[in-house]
Amino acid sequence: MTVLVILAALLVVVFIVYRTRGLSFRWDLFLNTLAGVDWRWLAASITLILLSNIGRALRWRVMLRPFDPQMGVHRVGVWRLTSDTAIGLTAGVVLGRVGEVIRPYLIAIQTRLPFSSQAAAWLLERMLDLLAVLLLCGYAFIRIPQYSWRLGPRVQDAVAAGGYTLALAGVLCLILLLAFRDPARRAQTRIMGALTFLPEEHQRRAEHMLNAFSQGVACTRDRRLLGLLLSYTLAEWAVIVASTFALFQGLSATRGFRLLDVLVILAFMTIGSTVQIPGVGGGIQVAAIVALTRIFGVPLETATGIAILLWLVGSIAIVPFGLACAFHEGLNWGKLKLLSTKHIVEDFEA
């Protein structure tokens, strides 16, 4: 695994050098950035990012509460959910987006619930994270013009407009989430009414998906559980921000960064994460480099080193733990790849 990580990092560097060919790339500055990191801050950053997965497990446990134990639901502890989270995130790194369905499938098996119910819980989790990301990115982009003197006025205005758009999207996401709290399912009825132009088969699939999602958001109908979900989401992203801030404190080029600067980098990385190569990433690193060089004036070589460290902490640090948990559960990557495709699709359609 160490060899794969090194090879992936080298591929990213080669890609960046290829894209900037014709410019002088100082390898000594790049290597000094990696070698000069304060290992104490790096260890703190990795510890924090790993702790954020416990918050994910606690949040998923809240989503399991509405299910009646008399229906044959088997309760699982926080440690088991944390283990499933580590396996799922590791599968996402190795297999790409398709690996993300591993976690709800494992939890469905352990709780003896239908996969569709846990797929709906996973969708709710994604919606909560999306809400947090939209608000974070919106705030960061709105505040960029206050100090980004390196950007021209037109770019500043465009970024600020994008920030307000993202913030508005976050508000709409929250409204959609609250709309599905209605026990009468009026939002679901209206959506189905708007889809009457679709063929009957597609309408049945849409109704099935909406029913599954409605089941998954059942916990939001309890105000206390909804409060817990939002609190765990806030805590999770606060820990992620703290992890990034700790890493920046361990680098001489970013030691003076403020909290707002960290939020700006995370916002760019979040946008870049929509373009991802399994095991390598790509979009995250490029977005981080663009933000560091164009907004904060960090040299390209230093920005490249920082981007790789951000990728290692944010994506690769969980892999050893995910592999250990998968080994403990008797899983291998052949089984996980099979679970992420054929069997899960068949279970969901059933």
N, C-alpha and C positions, 0 to 999 in steps of 0.2 A: 504493500500500500504506500509506503514512503517513496518508493521508486516511482509509482504512478503519480503521486502528488508533485514530485520534482519535475517529471516529464510534462505534466499539465501546466505547471508554472512556466517552464521553458517555452512551451507552445504559445502561451499568452505573450511572453516577452518577444518571441520571434514574430508573432502577428503584429505587435505594436511597432517593432522596428521596421517591419515590411511596410506598414502603412505610413511610416514617417521617413521612408528612404529618401536620401538626398539631404537629410539633416544629420548633424553630428550627434550620435548617441554615445554618451560617456558611460561606459560600462563600469568604470571605477566609482562614479557617483551612485549608480544603481546598486552595486554590491555594498557600498558603504552604508546605504540606507537600510538594507536588510541586516547587515552586521551590526549596525549601530543602535538597533532597537533595545530599549531597556527591558530585560527579560522579566523583571518584577511587574511592570505595567502590562506586559504581554500576557503573563500568567493570570493577572487580575482580569484582563479582558476576556480570556478564554473561559475562566471560571464563571464570569457573569453570563456569557452567552450560553453556557451549559445550564446554568440555573434558570434561564428563561424557559427551558423546556419543562421544568417542574410546574411553572405557571400554566403552560399549555395543558399539562396533564390535569391540574386542578380545575381548569376551565372545562375540560371534557367531562370530568366527573360531575360537574354541575349539570351538564346537558343530559346525563344519564339518570338524574334523579326522578323525572316524571314517570319513568317506566315502572310499572307495578311489579314488585318481586313475585307476586302470586302468578304472574304470566310466565314464570320460568326464567326470569332475568337473573343472571348470576352477577353479583356485585364484584367489582374488581377494585383493587387498591391503587393509591397514587403511584406507588413504585412500578406496578405492572403497566399502568398507563404511560408513565415516563419511559419505560422500556419500549413500549410500542411506538411512542413518539420518536425515540432515537432510531429505531429500525426504519420507520417511515421516512424520516428526514434523510437517512443514509441511502435508502432506496431512491429518493428523489435526486440525490447527488449522482448516484451511479447510473440510474435508469432514465433520468429526466422526469418530465412532468407525469408520465404514466406511473411512476413509482409512488406518487403521492397517495394513491388509493390503497396502498398496502396497510396503512395504519387503521383506517376505518374497517377494513376487512378483518384484521387481527382482533380488533375490539369487538366486532360483531360475533366472531367465533367464541371469544371468552365470555361475553355477556349472554350468549345464546339468543341474540336479537337478529332480525333480518338485516342483511347488508344494506338495504335501501334506507333503513332508519339511521344507520351510522354514516352512510354517505350524505344523508341530509344534515346530520350533526357536523360533518366535515364542511359542508357548504355553509352552515351557520358560522362555523369558526372562520372560514375564509371571508365571510361578509363582515364579521367583527374586525378582523385584521385589515380588511379593505377600508373599513370606516376609519380606523386609526391611521392608516397610511395616507388616505386622502386628506384628512385633517392635518397631519404632520407635514405632508408635501405642500399643501396649500399655504400653511403658515410660513414655511421656509421660503417658498417662492415669493410670497407677498413681501417678506422682509428683505429679500436680496437687494433691491434697489437702494437700501439705506447705506450700504457700504461697498457695493460691487462697482467701484470706480473704473475697473478695467472693461466693463461692458458699456457699449454705446447706449444712448438714450432709447433707441428703438428696441434693442434687445431687452433692456430693463423693463420697458413698458409691456413687451410681449410676455416676459417671464412673470411679471406681476399679474397680468390678465390670466395667464395659465394658473397661477396660484388661486385667484378668486374662483376660477372654473372648477378646480379640484376641490376647494372648500365647499362650493355649492353641491358638487357631486357627493361629497361626504354627508351633507345634510339630507340629500335625496335618499342616500343609502340608509340613513337612520330612519327616515320616514317609511321606507319600504319595510324595514325590519319591524317597526312598530305596527304597520298595517297588518302584518301576518300574525300579530298577537290576538286578533279578533277571534274568539271562539266560534262565531257564526261563519267565519271564513268568507266574508263578503268580498275581500280583495281577491281571493282565489276565484270566486264566482264571476267577478268582473273580468278577470284576465281570461277565463275560459270563454266568456261571452264575446270577447274581442278576437278570439281565435277560431270562431266558427267558420271562417273562410278556408281553413285548412282541411285536408282530407281526413276522414274519420279515424284512420289509423294514427295519424299524427296528433289528432286531438286526444286520443286515448293515451298516447305516450306523454303528452303535455300534462294531462290530468294526473297521470301516475307520478310524474315528477313533482307536481305541485302538492299532491297528497303527501309524498315523502318529505318534501320540504316543510310542509305544515306540521307534520309529525316531529320533525327535527327541531323546530322552533317552539315546541310545546312548553319548554322550560321558560321561555320569555314571557309567558302569560302570568307567571308568578313574579310580582314586583321584586321580591327579595332575591330570587334567582337571577332575574335580569340585572339587578344591581351587582350581584356577584360576577356575572359574565363581563359586564363593563369594567368592573374593578380589576379583575384578573387580566383583561386585555390591556388596560392602562398600565398595570404593573409590569406586564410582559414587555411592552414597548419602552417603558422607562428603563428596564434592565438592559434592553438592546442598545438604547442610546448611551447608557452608562458604560456598556462594554466598548462601544466605539470611542467614546470620550477617553476611556482608560488607555486604549491603544494609541490614540493621538498624543497622549501625555508621555508615552514612551518613545516618541520620535522627535528629534530636535527640530525638524521642519514644521511640525504641527503642534508643538508644545504650547504655543501661545493661542491656540484656537479657543474660541468661546463656545458656549453651548449652542448658540445659533449657527455657528459655522459647522458644527457637527450635524445639526439637523439638515443643513443645506446639502452636505455630502450624502447623507442618508437618503434624502429626497431624490437626488440624481441617481443613486445606486438602485433605488426602488424602481424608478422608471426604466433603468437599464436592465433590470432583472427580467423584464418581459421578453428579452432576447437571450436565450440560454442554450448552451451546448452541454449535454450530459457529461458530468465529471469535470468540465472545464469552466463552464459559465460563459464568460465572454462579454456580454452586455454590461454586467455589473462593473467589471474592471475598466472597460472603456469609459463608462459614465463617470466613474470616480476620477479617472485621469483627466477627463474633460473639465470637470468641476475644479479639480485642484490646480490645473494649469491656467484655465481661462478666467477663473474667478479669483483664486487666491495667489496666482503668480508663482506657484511651485514649479521648479524645473521638471521637465518631462521625465528624466531618469529617476528623480526622487518620487515623483507622482506614480510612476510605474511600480516602484518598490512598495509604496504605501498601498496601492491598489491590490497587489498580490497578497500583502499581509491582511488586508481587509477580507479578501476572499478566503484565505486560509482560516481566519478566525470565524467568519460568518458561515462558511459552508463546509469546510473540511474538518474542523475541530470535532464535530459530532461523529464523524465516520468511525474512529476507533471504538467509541462506545456503542454505536449502532451495530458494528460487527460483533462485538462481545455479546451484546444482548441477543442478536440473531443466533449466534453459536449456542448460547445458553438455551434458547428456545428450540434448538435442533433445526434451524432454517439455514439454507444456503441460497446463493444468489440465483441458482437455477430455479429453485422453488419460488422465490420471490418474483422473479420475472414471469413465471407461469401464472402466479396468483394475480399479478397486475394486469393480465390480459384476459385469457380465455375464461378461467373459472369465475372471476369477479363479474365479468360481463354476463355470463350465464346466470349467476345468482341474482344479479340486479334485474335482469329481464324476467326471471321467474317471479 
